[in-house]
Amino acid sequence: MANTFKEIETSALRLSDKQRARLASRLLDSLEKRKEIGVEQAWLQEIERRNSEFESGEVELIPATEVMAKARSLLS
């Protein structure tokens, strides 16, 4: 892999400024997409955990109107 990386790096450095900027942008976008996938997976796990807690009776849902009323009273 080291040789391949070095070859790619050498080739990339031969590109024009505009081409290198475009390549850099695409590479950064690919990293961001991987990060987004990780965040999505974490949220799915959190949703599953919360749903399991609700279905098992471990937690009880509180109506939004109650939550908002309590929040307003605490803030005033």
N, C-alpha and C positions, 0 to 999 in steps of 0.2 A: 504494500500500500504506500509505503514511503516514496518509492520510485514513481508511482502513479500520481501521488499528490504533488511531488516536485515537478513532474511533467505538466500537470494541469496548471500549477502556479506559474511555471515558466511561460507556458502558452498564454495564460491570462495577462501576464505582464507585457506581452507583445501587442496586446489589443490597443486600440485607440482609447483616449480618455472616455469618449462617449460610450464605447462598447464595454469598457471596464465598469463604468458607472451602472450601465444596464445589467451587467452580470452581477455586480454587487447587490443591486436592488433585488434581483431575483433570488439570490442566495439568502438575503435577509428575510424576504417574504417566506421562503421555505421554512426558515427557523420559526417564524411567527406562527405559521400554520401548525407546526408540531406542538408549539406551546398551547395554542387554542384547543387542540385535540386533548391535551392533558387536562386542561381546565374543564372541558366538557365531560370527560370521564370522571373527574372528581365530583362534579355536580350530580352526575347520574348516580354515583355511589352515595352521595349525601341524600338524594331523593329516596333511594331504596332504603337507606337506614331510617330515615324519618317515617316512611310508610310502614316499615316493619314495626317500629315503636308504636305507631298508632294502631295498627291491626292487632298487636299483642295486648293492647290495653295499657301499655307502659306509660303512655302519655295521653293526655286528653286535649282535644282541640278547643280553642277559645274563639268565639265569634269575633270577627274584625271590629264590630261596633264596640264590644267590651274593651278590646285592646286599645282602640283609639280613644275611648272615653277615659281610660286609666292614664294613658300617655298625656292627654290634655290636662288632666287634673294634676299630674306630677309636674308638668311644665308651667302651670299657672301659679 
